[in-house]
């Protein structure tokens, strides 16, 4: 139930906000992906 509500809230945000929000979100997700890729290297060494 919580997951479905969260998805609904995200859908509302995506429909009501402007493009600058999407750019910031994409950049944020991109940074997380880079960190996720780098983390295993730190753990191994």
C-alpha positions as CSV (number, residue, x, y, z in Angstrom):
1,X,0.0,0.0,0.0
2,X,2.8,2.4,0.9
3,X,4.6,1.7,-2.3
4,X,1.5,2.4,-4.4
5,X,0.9,5.7,-2.6
6,X,4.5,6.7,-3.1
7,X,4.2,6.0,-6.9
8,X,1.1,8.1,-7.0
9,X,2.8,11.0,-5.3
10,X,5.7,10.8,-7.7
11,X,3.3,10.7,-10.6
12,X,1.6,13.9,-9.2
13,X,5.0,15.6,-8.9
14,X,6.1,14.6,-12.4
15,X,2.9,16.1,-13.9
16,X,2.8,19.3,-11.9
17,X,6.4,20.3,-11.8
18,X,8.5,22.0,-14.6
19,X,11.4,20.7,-16.6
20,X,14.1,22.1,-14.2
21,X,12.9,19.6,-11.5
22,X,13.3,16.7,-13.9
23,X,16.8,17.9,-14.8
24,X,17.8,18.0,-11.2
25,X,16.2,14.6,-10.5
26,X,18.1,13.0,-13.5
27,X,21.4,14.6,-12.4
28,X,20.8,13.3,-8.8
29,X,20.0,9.8,-10.1
30,X,23.1,9.9,-12.3
31,X,25.3,10.8,-9.4
32,X,23.8,7.9,-7.4
33,X,24.6,5.5,-10.2
34,X,28.2,6.7,-10.3
35,X,28.5,6.3,-6.5
36,X,27.0,2.8,-6.7
37,X,29.5,1.8,-9.4
38,X,32.4,3.2,-7.4
39,X,31.5,1.7,-4.0
40,X,32.4,-1.9,-4.9
41,X,35.9,-0.8,-5.8
42,X,36.4,0.8,-2.4
43,X,35.1,-2.3,-0.7
44,X,37.4,-4.6,-2.7
45,X,40.6,-2.6,-2.1
